[in-house]
C-alpha cells in the first residue's frame, strides 16, 4: 500500500508548486524538504534575498550619490545601516517562506522534514523512516559549482559563494567576482552600490555567456561606466587566504604571465550543478548524465515509470520560473491531464541596473537558421525614459524574413524584466513583428520602445 499518490522531493519553486498543484487535483501529496524553511534556494538564499538587496542598494545609491539632485531632491548625510538592510531582507524571506507553509496547510500537503534517498522505485527513506508512493517528482534543485583548488568558507566572509555574498557583515573595500554570469553580476552590483570596488574575472572573452552578442557588448559597456573593473579572457588559477585578505593568482585564459589581485572578499560564481548526488538514484534505476542531470520525456517522466524530474535536476536553464511551470505540468501529467511547457520560450532576466532580459533566439542563433530582419530602438529616443533620465539600453526584435514571425526579443532597460513578459506572450501566440507594431501602447511608457523596435523590423520606426 502506498502512503501517498505523490511524493515531491524538494520544496523549491518547482517542488512546492508541483505539490500544491497535485493536491489541488485531488492527489494525496507530500513534499520532502531538509531545510528548516520551505522555498528552496530561491526563496531562502537566492532569488528573493538577492532582489531585496538589489532594491535596497539601488535606493541607497540614489540617496547617497547625489543622483536625485537633478530632480531637485537634495539629500545630505545619507548613510548606510547594513544591519538594518540585512534585517529587512530577512523579513521579506521569512514572509514568503512562511507563506508557502501556510499554502501547504491550506492544500493539505504534508511536509516530510529531512533528506530523501530512494530505497526502490516505489519508496524513499527520510531520517530512517520509509515512505511509499505511486509517483515521485524529483525537484531537488541545484547548488554552487566549486572552483577546483579554491576553498569556500562563508563563515569567514573572505572566499564566499552566492549564499555568503548575501550575508557579508561589512562592505568589502575590494570584491572580486569570479565568473561574469548572472549571479556574479547581480551580487557584484549590490556591493558596488554600497561602496565596494568590484572586479569581475571572466574566463570567456565576454560577460553573460549564452546571451545575444550585441546585448553582451552593450551590457559590458554600461557596467564599466558604472565602475566595474571587468577582466575577460582571464583565468583564476588559485586563491590564497592570508588573514582577512585573499590573494588571487590569474593569467590569460589562453595561457601567459601570472599576476595577482588582492581582495577583501572573493565571490565564486561560476555556475550551479544539480543536487542529484545523495538521492540514491541507482536504487530507483535512474542514472544521471555526467553533469548530474536526469533525462526525461515530454511528460517529465524519467526512464523509470512513475518517477518524474523537473527544474535544475533536468537539462535546460536553471531558472525558478522554468521549474515552476514544469512542476505544474508534471503534476498535471500524473493526474491524467496534459501538462504544457514551451521550452523555446523561457524568459531570462539579469536583475542588475539596468535589467537585461531575453526571450527566444539570439541574433546569432537566428541567423544560423535562416534569413532574418532585426529592428532596434534605443531608450534614448523613448519619451518616458527620457523624462525619467533613465535612457540606458535598447529593445531588439528579431523576426524571420519571410514570415515576419518574431523569434527573439532582447531588452536592456531598468524595466526589462517586466517588458519581456509582453514579448513572451506575443511569441507564445505566434506573433509577427507587425502584430506588435500595430498594437496600441500607452503613452508615455517604456513599453513603447518595444512597439517602435517592432516597427523598425520593417524599417519604419516613428521616433528614430
C-alpha positions in Angstrom: 0.0 0.0 0.0 1.3 3.4 -1.0 1.4 6.2 1.7 0.8 8.8 -1.0 -0.3 9.3 -4.6 2.7 11.6 -5.0 5.8 12.5 -3.0 7.8 15.5 -4.2 11.5 15.6 -3.3 12.4 19.2 -2.7 10.4 22.3 -1.8 12.0 24.9 -4.0 10.0 26.8 -6.7 9.5 23.7 -8.8 8.8 21.3 -5.9 6.4 23.3 -3.7 4.4 24.4 -6.8 4.2 20.8 -8.0 3.0 19.7 -4.6 0.3 22.3 -4.4 -0.9 21.7 -7.9 -1.1 18.0 -7.3 -3.1 18.5 -4.1 -5.5 20.8 -6.0 -6.0 18.0 -8.5 -7.0 15.6 -5.7 -3.8 13.7 -5.2 -2.7 12.8 -1.7 0.6 14.6 -1.7 3.7 15.0 0.5 6.8 17.1 0.0 10.2 16.3 1.4 12.4 19.2 2.4 15.6 19.2 4.6 15.8 22.9 5.2 14.1 24.4 8.2 12.0 26.6 5.9 10.3 25.9 2.6 11.1 27.6 -0.7 14.5 26.1 -1.6 17.5 28.1 -2.7 15.4 30.7 -4.5 13.4 32.0 -1.5 16.0 31.3 1.2 19.4 32.2 -0.3 18.8 33.1 -3.9 16.2 35.0 -6.0 14.4 36.7 -3.2 17.1 37.9 -0.8 19.3 39.0 -3.7 16.4 41.1 -5.1 15.8 42.6 -1.7 19.4 43.7 -1.5 19.4 44.8 -5.1 16.4 47.1 -4.5 17.8 48.4 -1.2 21.2 49.1 -2.6 19.6 51.0 -5.6 17.8 53.2 -3.1 21.0 53.8 -1.1 23.0 54.7 -4.2 20.3 57.1 -5.3 20.2 58.8 -1.9 24.0 58.7 -1.3 25.4 59.5 -4.7 23.6 62.8 -5.4 21.8 61.3 -8.3 18.5 62.8 -7.2 19.8 66.4 -7.1 19.0 67.0 -10.7 15.3 66.3 -9.8 15.5 69.0 -7.1 15.9 66.4 -4.2 18.9 67.3 -2.1 19.8 64.6 0.4 22.8 65.2 2.6 24.3 62.9 5.2 22.6 59.7 3.8 24.5 56.8 5.5 24.4 53.0 5.3 23.0 50.9 8.1 23.9 47.5 6.7 22.5 45.6 9.7 19.1 47.2 9.1 19.3 46.5 5.4 20.0 42.8 6.0 17.2 42.6 8.6 14.7 43.9 6.0 16.0 41.3 3.6 15.4 38.5 6.2 12.0 39.8 6.9 11.0 39.5 3.3 12.4 36.0 3.1 10.5 35.0 6.3 7.2 36.3 5.0 7.5 34.4 1.8 8.7 31.1 3.2 6.1 31.3 5.9 3.5 31.9 3.1 4.4 28.6 1.5 4.0 26.7 4.8 0.5 28.3 5.0 -0.3 27.2 1.4 0.8 23.6 2.3 -1.6 23.5 5.2 -4.4 25.1 3.1 -4.0 22.5 0.4 -3.3 19.6 2.8 0.2 18.9 1.5 2.3 17.0 4.1 5.8 18.3 4.8 8.1 15.5 5.5 11.2 17.1 7.1 14.6 15.6 6.3 16.7 14.4 3.4 15.2 11.9 1.0 17.0 8.9 -0.6 15.4 6.2 -2.8 15.1 2.7 -1.4 13.5 1.4 -4.6 11.5 2.7 -7.5 8.4 2.9 -5.2 9.8 4.1 -1.9 12.2 6.6 -0.2 13.7 6.8 3.2 13.8 10.0 5.2 15.6 10.1 8.5 15.3 6.4 8.9 11.6 6.2 8.0 10.3 4.6 4.8 7.6 6.2 2.7 5.9 4.6 -0.4 4.2 6.4 -3.2 2.6 5.7 -6.5 4.6 8.6 -8.1 7.6 10.7 -7.3 8.8 14.1 -8.6 12.5 14.8 -8.2 12.8 18.6 -7.6 16.0 18.7 -5.6 17.3 21.9 -7.2 21.0 22.8 -7.5 24.0 24.0 -5.6 27.1 26.1 -6.3 29.6 24.6 -8.7 33.0 24.6 -6.9 36.1 26.0 -8.5 38.9 23.5 -8.3 41.6 24.5 -5.9 39.5 27.2 -4.3 38.1 26.6 -0.8 34.8 28.4 0.1 34.2 29.3 3.7 31.2 31.5 4.1 31.7 31.8 7.9 34.9 33.7 7.4 33.5 36.1 4.8 36.6 36.1 2.6 36.1 33.5 0.0 32.3 33.0 -0.4 29.7 31.6 -2.7 26.4 33.3 -3.5 24.9 32.4 -0.1 27.9 34.0 1.7 27.7 37.1 -0.5 24.2 37.7 0.7 25.4 37.7 4.3 28.6 39.8 4.4 28.8 41.7 7.7 30.5 44.7 6.2 31.1 46.3 2.8 34.4 45.0 1.4 36.8 47.6 0.1 37.6 45.3 -2.9 35.3 42.5 -4.0 36.5 40.1 -6.8 33.8 38.2 -8.5 35.0 35.0 -10.3 32.5 34.5 -13.1 30.8 37.1 -15.3 27.4 35.4 -15.3 24.0 36.5 -14.0 24.6 35.7 -10.3 28.0 37.3 -10.1 26.9 40.5 -11.8 23.8 40.9 -9.6 25.6 40.4 -6.3 28.6 42.4 -7.6 26.1 45.2 -8.3 24.8 45.1 -4.7 28.2 45.6 -3.1 29.4 48.1 -5.8 26.4 50.3 -5.0 27.2 50.0 -1.3 30.7 51.3 -1.8 33.0 48.3 -2.8 35.4 48.4 -5.7 34.3 45.4 -7.8 36.4 43.4 -10.2 34.8 40.7 -12.4 37.1 38.0 -13.7 35.5 36.0 -16.6 37.2 33.1 -18.4 35.4 33.8 -21.7 36.0 36.8 -23.9 32.7 38.4 -22.9 30.5 38.5 -19.9 27.0 36.9 -19.8 27.7 33.7 -21.6 24.9 32.5 -23.8 23.2 35.8 -24.3 22.8 37.8 -27.5 26.2 39.1 -28.6 25.1 42.7 -29.0 23.4 42.6 -25.6 26.6 41.3 -24.0 28.8 44.1 -25.5 26.4 46.8 -24.6 26.0 45.4 -21.0 29.7 45.4 -20.5 29.9 49.0 -21.7 27.3 50.0 -19.2 28.8 48.1 -16.3 32.2 49.6 -17.0 30.6 53.1 -17.0 29.2 52.3 -13.6 32.7 51.5 -12.2 33.0 47.7 -12.6 36.5 46.5 -13.5 35.8 43.7 -16.0 38.6 41.4 -16.9 37.5 39.0 -19.6 39.6 36.2 -21.2 41.2 35.7 -17.7 41.6 32.5 -15.7 41.8 32.3 -11.9 44.5 29.6 -11.1 44.4 29.9 -7.3 43.1 31.8 -4.3 45.2 32.1 -1.1 43.7 33.5 2.1 46.1 35.5 4.3 44.3 36.8 7.4 41.4 38.8 6.3 42.7 39.2 2.7 42.6 37.0 -0.4 45.3 36.8 -3.0 44.1 35.6 -6.4 46.5 34.2 -9.0 45.3 35.0 -12.5 46.5 34.5 -16.0 45.2 35.0 -19.6 42.7 32.2 -20.5 44.9 31.3 -23.4 47.9 31.0 -21.1 50.6 33.5 -20.3 52.1 35.5 -17.5 50.6 35.0 -14.0 49.6 38.1 -12.0 47.9 38.6 -8.6 44.9 40.5 -7.3 44.4 41.3 -3.7 40.9 41.4 -2.3 38.9 41.7 0.9 36.3 39.3 -0.4 36.1 36.9 -3.3 32.8 35.6 -4.7 33.0 32.3 -6.6 30.2 32.3 -9.1 30.9 30.0 -12.0 27.6 28.2 -12.2 25.5 25.6 -10.4 25.1 21.8 -10.5 22.1 19.6 -9.9 21.6 18.2 -6.4 21.2 14.6 -7.6 24.1 13.2 -5.5 22.8 11.6 -2.3 19.4 10.7 -3.7 20.5 7.1 -4.2 19.1 7.3 -7.8 20.7 3.9 -8.6 18.3 2.2 -6.2 15.4 3.6 -8.2 17.0 2.5 -11.5 18.0 6.0 -12.7 21.4 7.0 -14.0 22.1 10.8 -14.3 24.4 12.1 -17.1 27.9 13.3 -16.4 26.6 16.7 -15.4 24.3 15.2 -12.8 21.2 15.9 -14.9 18.3 13.4 -15.2 16.9 12.6 -18.7 13.2 13.0 -19.1 10.5 12.6 -21.7 7.9 15.2 -22.9 5.8 14.3 -19.8 8.8 14.9 -17.4 8.8 11.2 -16.7 12.3 9.6 -16.3 13.3 6.2 -17.7 11.5 4.7 -14.6 7.7 4.7 -14.8 6.2 6.8 -12.0 9.3 8.8 -11.3 9.4 12.3 -12.7 12.0 15.1 -12.6 11.9 18.9 -13.1 13.8 22.1 -12.6 17.5 22.2 -12.0 17.8 18.4 -12.0 16.9 18.2 -15.7 18.5 19.8 -18.8 17.7 23.4 -19.6 18.2 26.8 -17.9 18.3 26.7 -14.2 15.5 29.2 -13.6 12.9 29.3 -10.9 10.0 30.1 -13.3 11.0 27.2 -15.6 10.9 24.9 -12.6 7.5 26.2 -11.5 6.0 25.7 -14.9 7.5 22.2 -15.1 6.2 21.4 -11.6 2.6 22.3 -12.6 2.9 20.3 -15.9 4.4 17.2 -14.2 1.6 17.3 -11.6 -1.0 17.5 -14.3 0.5 14.6 -16.2 0.4 12.5 -13.0 -3.2 13.4 -12.5 -4.1 12.2 -16.0 -4.1 15.6 -17.7 -1.8 17.1 -20.3 0.8 19.5 -18.9 2.2 22.1 -21.2 5.6 24.0 -21.1 7.0 25.7 -24.1 10.7 25.3 -23.5 11.5 27.5 -26.5 10.0 30.5 -24.7 11.6 30.6 -21.2 12.4 34.3 -20.5 15.7 35.1 -18.8 16.4 38.2 -16.7 19.5 39.7 -15.2 18.4 42.0 -12.3 21.2 44.5 -12.5 20.6 48.2 -13.2 19.6 48.4 -16.0 18.0 45.0 -16.2 18.8 42.7 -19.1 16.0 40.4 -20.4 15.8 37.9 -23.3 13.3 35.6 -24.9 13.7 33.2 -27.8 16.7 33.1 -30.1 19.8 35.3 -30.0 20.6 37.1 -33.3 23.5 34.6 -33.8 21.2 31.6 -33.4 18.5 33.1 -35.6 21.0 33.8 -38.5 22.1 30.2 -38.4 18.5 29.1 -39.1 17.8 31.4 -42.0 17.2 34.9 -43.2 16.1 37.4 -40.5 15.2 41.0 -40.1 16.2 42.9 -37.0 14.6 46.0 -35.5 16.2 48.1 -32.7 15.0 51.1 -30.8 17.1 52.9 -28.1 15.6 54.1 -24.8 17.4 57.4 -25.5 14.5 58.1 -28.0 11.7 56.9 -25.7 9.8 59.8 -24.1 9.2 58.2 -20.7 12.8 57.0 -20.3 14.0 60.5 -21.3 11.7 62.2 -18.8 12.9 59.8 -16.1 16.6 60.4 -17.1 16.7 56.6 -17.5 17.9 56.1 -21.1 20.4 53.3 -20.9 19.7 50.4 -23.3 17.5 49.4 -26.2 15.0 46.9 -27.4 15.9 44.4 -30.2 13.3 42.4 -32.1 14.3 39.6 -34.4 11.9 38.2 -37.0 12.0 35.7 -39.8 12.5 37.5 -43.1 9.9 35.5 -45.0 7.1 35.1 -42.4 7.8 38.1 -40.1 7.3 35.8 -37.1 9.1 37.1 -34.1 11.8 34.6 -32.9 13.7 36.6 -30.4 13.4 39.8 -28.3 16.3 41.2 -26.2 16.0 44.3 -23.9 18.3 46.4 -21.8 16.3 48.7 -19.6 15.5 49.4 -16.0 12.1 47.7 -16.7 13.4 44.9 -18.9 12.2 42.1 -16.6 8.7 43.4 -16.8 8.7 44.4 -20.5 9.9 40.9 -21.6 6.5 39.5 -20.5 4.7 41.2 -23.4 7.2 39.9 -25.9 7.0 36.4 -24.4 3.2 36.3 -24.6 3.2 37.7 -28.1 5.6 35.0 -29.2 3.6 32.3 -27.4 0.7 33.3 -29.7 3.0 33.2 -32.8 3.0 37.0 -33.3 4.6 38.7 -36.2 6.5 42.0 -35.7 3.6 43.7 -37.5 1.2 42.4 -34.7 3.3 44.2 -32.1 3.8 47.3 -34.2 0.0 47.7 -34.7 -0.9 47.1 -31.1 -1.7 50.4 -29.3 0.7 51.1 -26.4 0.0 53.6 -23.6 2.0 56.8 -23.8 4.3 57.7 -22.3 5.7 54.3 -21.3 8.9 52.4 -21.6 6.8 49.7 -23.4 6.5 52.0 -26.5 10.1 51.1 -27.2 9.1 47.5 -27.9 6.4 48.8 -30.3 9.0 51.0 -32.1 11.5 48.2 -32.3 8.8 46.0 -34.0 8.2 48.9 -36.4 11.9 49.1 -37.0 11.9 45.5 -38.2 10.2 46.9 -41.3 12.5 49.9 -41.3 9.7 52.3 -40.2 10.1 53.4 -36.6 8.4 56.8 -35.9 10.7 58.4 -33.3 14.1 57.5 -34.8 
